[in-house]
Amino acid sequence: MRFVLLFVLALMGFGFTALSLTVSPWWWPPAAIALALTAVGLYDLVQRKHSVLRNYPLLGHLRYLLESLRPELQQYFVERNYDGRPFDRDVRSIVYERAKGTAAEEAFGTERDVYAEGYDFLVHSIAPVPVRETPPVVRIGGPDCTRPYDMALLNVSAMSFGSLSANAVLALNHGAALGGFAHDTGEGGISEYHLRYGGDLVWEVGTGYFGCRTKDGDFDPRQFAEQAARDEVKCVSLKLSQGAKPGSGGLLPGSKVNAEIARARGVPEGETVVSPSYHRVFSTPRELIRFLARMRELADGKPVGFKLCVGSRREFLALCKAMLAEGSTPDFIIVDGSEGGTGAAPLEFADHLGQPLTDGLLIVHNALTGTGLRDRIRIGASGKVATGADIVKLLIQGADYTNAARAMMFAVGCIQAQRCHTNTCPVGVTTQDPRRARALDVPDKSLRVQRFQTATVAGAMKIMAAMGVSEPGELRPHMLRRRTGPATILAGHELHERLAPGELLDNTPPHWADDWSAADPDRFA
């Protein structure tokens, strides 16, 4: 049958072409199209890569066309306002509107099912308080820190130059400078675009030690001290893992290591760069705590902390025991939820590894509280933070401040095309293609970043005022409620356990006892 179809296609194509050449030239374009379609059909029949095309030449291409259009059709025509993924249209819209400076308001009430299991809501007060005129800041710096930093409630989360375009980094940093909040560099090093506008930086150091590495890829203390001495660098964060792909390393092909990226990362231009899944400078909890203390010393007393996506509660308790044994603590810990997603990752990692933000945050908060260390360490939270309500919920669950990555990308123009890893970002945010990146206007997008952050923090302060509190420290677990059944609503303290200060040391709760007993400051496993 295939050979019959092959013969018919060839006969029709060549016959139509021969006929058209004997009549008016007006028939030549249709003849050319017919010949081209015939050639495609013939190729479809003989190629061996796609079974659909072998059985359905020409028509089979419709399947691939629809498949390529599916994400756009889903986003623009199928999904409802409140159930899109990773961010629904309601959330994207509120970010866009706040970034543009327009009223982020909706008429006719909520579209969410407030009786659905899992619905969260905040408890307002009969007696609201006035909204604070100036938002609070969080002092980052423990007893060993000599140069503390005041962190905003919402900051730019870790995204590297190389993953982001130069214009995107410029817009984010200028927005941070205008709004007085921090910009995390990501693990790709400090580029010239992080420095141009003088925004406050949290310099992130990952397993590749970019910006402070030797030729062999080890940590270079001299280079680290030089970079940390920059006035723009306010804090240093050691990346242990990230929510998008916890426990996974990375590889940057040499073809993508251009001169700018090579300078920022301190690597040879044109050579493939590997970020291992593990750190070379430590292998035990105790060694990690000692290394953090060394980093703080090399940074001349600036705040030093680490970022992780929580996996094992036992391993984090081992870190707490190491802090107690060494008498040294980080100044801050950033908890990255497994719902984080600015780093391209294998689907298995994104879907199945790591604790979600709420669970990881509660583990860290409880472990530090239970070991009597909570008052020395500030906790940042990152993972789908986009609205004032998100900030308030995370503050209730144990965070001191929050970071946002994808919401900040929306503020600079991201449309959730989900092509971040293909170098074909349609709005110039996550690409190194200069033709695409030029679409991102830095002065305009800088203002959008600043407006979004300011309006979102203001939204959080308005919510807190409606709840009867004026300071984040006045928020309590019972102020967050969740519907767990048709007629059941539980408060935060009923949903999640809260340990008392020093409880793990004095009277370990039974369901923490096994992990606490097994936690070893001299080994992770």
C-alpha positions in Angstrom: 0.0 0.0 0.0 2.8 2.4 0.9 4.4 1.9 -2.5 1.1 2.5 -4.3 0.7 5.8 -2.4 4.2 6.7 -3.2 3.6 6.1 -6.9 0.3 8.1 -6.9 1.9 11.1 -5.1 4.8 11.1 -7.6 2.5 10.8 -10.6 0.2 13.6 -9.4 3.0 15.9 -8.5 5.0 15.6 -11.7 1.9 15.4 -13.9 0.5 18.6 -12.5 3.8 20.3 -12.8 4.3 19.2 -16.4 0.7 20.4 -17.2 1.2 23.8 -15.7 4.4 24.5 -17.6 2.4 24.1 -20.9 -0.2 26.7 -19.9 -0.3 30.2 -18.4 2.6 31.3 -16.1 -0.2 32.0 -13.5 -0.2 28.3 -12.8 3.5 28.1 -12.0 3.2 29.0 -8.3 0.6 26.4 -7.6 2.7 23.9 -9.5 5.7 24.8 -7.4 3.6 24.3 -4.2 2.3 21.0 -5.5 5.8 19.8 -6.4 7.1 20.8 -2.9 4.2 19.0 -1.2 4.8 15.9 -3.3 8.5 16.0 -2.4 7.6 16.2 1.3 5.1 13.4 1.0 7.7 11.2 -0.8 10.2 12.0 1.9 7.7 11.2 4.6 7.1 7.7 3.1 10.7 6.7 3.0 12.1 8.3 6.2 12.5 6.0 9.2 12.4 8.4 12.1 8.7 9.1 12.5 6.2 6.3 12.2 3.2 8.7 12.0 4.7 10.3 8.9 5.4 7.0 7.2 1.8 6.0 7.6 0.2 9.4 7.1 2.5 11.5 4.8 1.7 15.2 4.8 -1.3 14.9 7.1 1.0 13.6 9.9 2.7 17.0 10.1 -0.5 18.4 11.5 0.1 16.4 14.7 3.5 18.0 15.2 2.1 21.5 14.5 -0.6 21.1 17.1 1.9 19.7 19.6 4.2 22.7 19.1 1.2 25.1 19.6 -0.2 23.2 22.6 1.5 25.3 25.4 0.2 28.5 23.9 -3.3 27.1 23.3 -3.4 25.8 26.9 -2.3 29.1 28.4 -4.4 31.4 26.4 -7.6 29.4 25.6 -7.9 26.4 28.0 -6.7 27.2 31.5 -8.9 29.0 33.9 -7.7 32.1 35.8 -6.9 30.2 39.0 -5.6 26.7 38.0 -2.8 27.3 35.6 0.7 25.9 36.3 3.3 26.8 37.4 1.7 30.2 38.0 -2.0 30.8 37.3 -3.3 33.7 35.3 -4.5 35.5 38.4 -1.0 35.5 39.9 0.6 36.5 36.7 -1.9 39.3 36.2 -1.3 40.8 39.7 2.4 40.9 39.1 2.0 42.5 35.7 -0.4 45.1 37.0 1.8 46.0 40.0 4.8 46.2 37.8 3.0 48.6 35.5 1.8 50.7 38.4 -1.9 50.0 37.6 -4.6 49.0 40.1 -4.3 45.3 40.9 -7.9 44.8 41.7 -10.7 42.5 40.6 -14.4 42.9 40.6 -17.3 40.5 41.5 -15.5 38.4 44.1 -13.1 35.5 44.2 -13.2 32.7 41.6 -11.6 30.2 44.1 -13.6 27.5 45.8 -13.4 28.6 49.4 -14.9 25.3 50.5 -12.3 23.1 48.7 -10.1 21.0 50.8 -6.7 22.7 51.2 -8.0 26.2 50.9 -5.8 28.6 53.0 -7.0 31.9 54.4 -5.7 34.5 56.9 -7.6 35.6 60.0 -8.5 39.3 60.0 -9.3 41.3 63.1 -12.4 43.1 64.1 -10.0 45.9 65.2 -7.5 46.5 62.3 -4.5 48.7 63.0 -3.1 51.5 60.8 -0.8 50.4 58.0 2.9 51.1 58.6 4.2 54.0 56.5 7.6 52.4 56.1 8.0 48.6 55.7 10.1 46.8 58.2 13.6 45.4 57.4 15.3 42.4 58.9 18.8 42.7 60.4 21.0 40.0 59.0 24.1 39.3 61.2 24.6 37.0 64.1 27.1 37.4 67.0 30.1 36.6 64.8 29.1 39.2 62.2 30.7 42.6 62.4 29.0 44.2 59.3 25.3 43.3 59.5 22.8 44.1 56.7 19.2 45.2 56.7 17.3 42.9 54.4 13.9 43.9 52.8 10.9 41.6 53.2 11.0 40.8 49.5 14.2 40.5 47.4 15.4 39.1 44.0 16.1 35.4 44.4 19.1 33.7 42.9 19.4 33.8 39.1 22.7 33.8 37.3 24.0 35.9 34.4 24.2 33.3 31.6 20.8 31.9 32.6 19.5 35.5 32.4 20.3 37.9 29.6 22.5 40.9 30.3 19.5 43.3 30.0 17.5 41.2 32.5 20.3 41.3 35.1 20.7 45.1 34.5 16.9 45.6 35.0 16.8 43.5 38.1 19.8 45.2 39.7 18.7 48.7 38.8 15.2 47.9 40.2 16.8 46.7 43.4 18.9 49.8 43.6 15.8 52.0 43.1 13.7 50.1 45.6 16.3 49.4 48.3 16.2 45.6 48.3 18.8 42.9 47.6 19.6 41.1 44.4 21.0 37.5 44.7 23.6 36.9 41.9 23.0 33.2 41.5 25.9 30.9 41.4 27.2 32.2 38.0 29.5 34.8 39.6 29.4 38.6 39.7 29.2 40.1 36.3 29.7 43.7 35.1 25.9 43.8 34.8 25.5 43.2 38.5 27.7 46.2 39.3 26.7 48.8 36.8 23.8 50.3 38.9 25.2 49.6 42.4 22.3 47.5 43.7 22.9 45.6 46.9 24.1 42.1 46.1 23.9 38.7 47.9 26.8 36.9 46.2 26.0 33.2 45.8 28.8 30.7 45.7 28.0 27.3 44.3 29.9 24.1 43.8 31.7 25.5 40.8 33.1 28.4 43.0 32.6 30.8 40.0 34.4 34.0 40.6 36.6 32.4 43.3 38.0 29.2 41.8 41.4 27.9 41.0 42.3 26.5 37.6 41.4 23.0 38.9 37.9 24.2 40.1 38.8 24.4 43.8 37.9 27.3 46.1 40.4 30.1 45.9 40.4 32.2 49.2 42.3 35.1 47.7 39.8 35.6 44.8 37.0 35.1 47.3 38.3 37.9 49.5 38.7 40.2 46.6 35.1 39.7 45.4 33.6 39.8 48.8 35.3 43.1 49.5 33.2 44.9 46.8 31.0 47.5 48.3 28.0 46.1 46.4 28.4 42.7 48.1 26.4 42.9 51.3 26.0 39.2 52.1 27.6 35.9 50.9 25.5 32.8 50.4 26.9 29.3 50.0 24.6 27.2 47.8 24.1 23.7 49.0 21.2 22.8 46.7 18.3 24.5 44.9 14.6 23.6 44.8 14.4 23.0 41.0 17.0 20.2 41.1 18.3 19.4 44.6 21.4 17.2 44.6 22.1 17.7 40.9 25.0 19.5 39.4 25.2 21.2 36.0 27.2 21.5 32.8 27.7 24.6 30.7 28.8 23.7 27.2 31.9 25.5 25.9 29.9 26.9 23.0 27.9 29.0 25.5 31.0 30.2 27.5 31.5 33.5 25.7 33.9 36.2 26.9 31.4 37.9 29.2 30.4 34.6 31.0 34.0 33.5 31.2 35.0 36.8 32.9 32.1 36.6 35.4 32.8 32.9 36.3 36.5 33.0 36.2 36.8 30.2 33.6 38.5 29.9 30.2 36.5 31.2 27.3 35.1 28.4 25.0 35.7 25.6 27.5 33.0 23.4 28.9 32.4 24.1 32.6 31.2 21.5 35.1 29.4 22.3 38.4 29.5 19.1 40.4 26.7 18.0 42.6 28.8 18.2 45.7 31.2 20.7 47.4 34.9 20.0 47.5 35.6 22.1 50.6 33.6 20.1 53.0 32.2 16.6 53.4 30.7 16.7 57.0 28.4 19.0 58.9 31.2 20.1 61.1 33.4 21.0 58.1 30.6 23.0 56.6 30.2 25.1 59.7 33.9 25.7 59.9 34.0 26.7 56.2 31.2 29.2 56.7 33.1 30.7 59.6 36.2 30.9 57.3 34.1 32.6 54.6 32.9 35.2 57.1 36.5 35.9 58.1 37.6 36.2 54.5 34.6 38.5 53.8 35.8 40.8 56.6 32.8 40.2 58.8 30.0 40.5 56.3 27.0 38.2 56.8 27.5 34.6 55.5 24.9 31.9 55.2 23.8 29.1 53.0 20.9 28.1 50.8 19.3 24.6 50.6 16.3 22.7 49.5 15.6 20.6 52.6 15.7 16.8 52.1 16.4 14.9 55.2 15.4 16.3 58.6 18.1 14.1 60.2 20.8 15.8 58.1 19.7 19.3 59.0 19.7 18.3 62.7 23.3 17.1 62.2 24.1 20.6 61.0 22.5 22.0 64.2 24.6 19.7 66.3 27.7 20.9 64.4 26.7 24.5 65.1 26.4 23.7 68.8 29.7 21.8 68.9 31.6 24.4 67.1 30.0 27.4 68.8 29.5 29.0 65.4 26.4 29.6 63.3 25.6 31.1 59.9 24.0 34.5 59.8 21.2 33.4 57.6 19.7 30.3 56.0 17.7 30.5 52.8 15.1 27.7 52.4 14.3 26.9 48.8 11.2 25.0 48.2 11.0 22.1 45.7 8.4 24.1 43.8 11.2 26.5 42.8 11.9 26.5 39.1 14.2 29.0 37.5 16.9 26.4 37.0 16.2 24.0 34.1 16.1 20.5 35.5 15.3 16.9 34.6 11.6 16.3 35.1 12.3 13.5 37.6 14.2 16.0 39.8 11.7 18.7 39.5 8.7 16.4 40.3 10.1 14.0 42.8 13.0 15.4 44.9 13.1 17.8 47.8 10.7 19.1 50.4 8.1 21.8 49.4 8.7 25.2 50.9 6.2 25.0 53.8 7.5 21.6 54.9 11.2 22.6 54.5 10.7 25.9 56.2 9.0 24.4 59.2 11.8 21.8 59.6 14.4 24.5 59.6 12.5 26.8 61.9 11.7 24.0 64.4 15.2 22.6 64.4 16.8 25.9 65.1 14.2 26.8 67.7 14.5 23.4 69.4 18.3 23.7 69.6 18.2 27.2 70.9 19.8 28.7 67.8 16.8 30.5 66.2 17.6 33.9 67.6 21.1 33.9 66.1 20.0 33.0 62.5 17.6 34.7 60.1 15.6 32.5 57.7 14.8 33.5 54.1 12.2 31.6 52.1 12.0 31.2 48.3 9.6 29.3 46.2 6.6 30.7 44.2 6.5 34.0 46.2 4.5 36.5 44.2 1.9 38.2 46.3 1.6 40.0 49.6 -0.4 37.1 50.9 2.5 34.7 50.0 4.8 36.8 52.1 2.5 36.9 55.1 1.9 33.2 55.1 5.6 32.4 55.0 6.3 34.9 57.8 3.7 33.0 59.9 5.3 29.7 59.0 8.8 30.7 60.3 10.5 32.9 57.7 12.0 36.3 58.4 12.1 37.5 54.8 11.3 36.2 51.3 13.0 36.0 47.9 11.3 35.8 44.5 12.7 34.7 41.2 10.0 33.9 38.7 7.8 36.7 39.9 10.7 39.1 39.3 11.0 37.6 35.8 7.3 38.4 35.3 8.0 42.0 36.3 10.7 42.3 33.6 8.4 40.8 31.0 8.4 37.0 31.2 5.2 35.5 29.7 5.8 32.0 31.1 6.6 30.5 27.7 8.8 27.9 29.6 11.6 28.1 27.0 14.2 29.3 29.5 16.7 26.5 28.7 16.4 26.7 24.9 18.0 30.2 24.3 14.8 31.2 22.5 13.0 33.2 25.2 10.5 35.3 23.2 10.9 38.4 25.5 14.6 38.4 26.0 14.8 37.5 29.7 16.5 34.1 29.6 18.6 34.2 26.4 22.0 35.1 25.3 20.8 35.9 21.8 21.4 39.6 21.4 18.5 39.9 18.9 16.1 38.6 21.4 17.6 40.3 24.5 17.4 43.7 22.8 13.6 43.5 23.2 14.0 44.0 27.0 14.2 47.8 27.6 16.3 48.2 30.8 15.0 51.7 32.0 11.4 50.6 31.6 11.8 47.2 33.2 13.9 48.5 36.1 11.0 50.7 37.1 8.6 47.7 36.8 10.8 45.6 39.1 10.9 48.4 41.7 7.1 49.1 41.4 6.3 45.4 41.8 8.5 44.9 44.9 7.2 48.1 46.5 3.5 47.3 45.8 3.8 43.7 46.9 5.5 44.5 50.2 2.8 47.2 50.7 0.2 44.6 50.0 1.7 42.4 52.7 1.7 45.3 55.2 -2.0 46.0 54.4 -2.9 42.4 55.0 -1.0 42.4 58.3 -2.8 45.6 59.4 -6.1 44.0 58.6 -5.1 41.1 60.8 -4.4 43.6 63.7 -0.6 43.5 63.6 1.9 46.1 62.5 5.1 44.0 62.9 6.0 40.6 61.4 7.0 39.5 64.9 3.4 39.8 66.0 2.2 37.2 63.5 1.2 33.9 65.1 0.5 30.4 63.7 -3.2 30.5 64.6 -3.6 33.4 62.2 -3.3 31.1 59.2 -6.2 28.6 58.7 -6.7 25.7 56.3 -9.8 23.9 55.3 -9.1 20.1 55.7 -12.6 18.9 55.0 -16.2 19.9 54.3 -16.8 21.0 57.9 -13.2 21.1 59.3 -10.9 24.1 59.5 -7.6 23.9 61.4 -5.3 26.7 62.6 -1.6 26.7 61.8 -0.6 25.5 65.2 -2.9 22.5 64.8 -1.7 21.7 61.3 2.0 22.0 62.1 4.0 21.3 65.2 6.0 24.1 66.8 8.9 23.3 69.1 9.6 25.4 72.1 13.1 27.0 72.4 15.6 24.4 73.5 13.1 21.6 73.5 15.3 19.2 71.5 18.1 19.7 74.1 15.9 19.4 77.2 13.0 17.1 76.4 13.1 15.8 72.9 9.6 15.1 71.6 9.0 11.4 70.8 8.6 11.8 67.0 11.8 13.8 66.8 13.8 11.5 69.0 15.0 9.0 66.4 16.2 11.7 64.0 17.8 13.7 66.8 19.5 10.6 68.2 20.9 9.6 64.8 22.0 13.1 63.8 25.8 13.1 63.8 27.8 16.4 63.5 30.6 14.4 61.8 28.7 12.8 58.9 25.7 13.6 56.8 24.6 10.1 55.8 
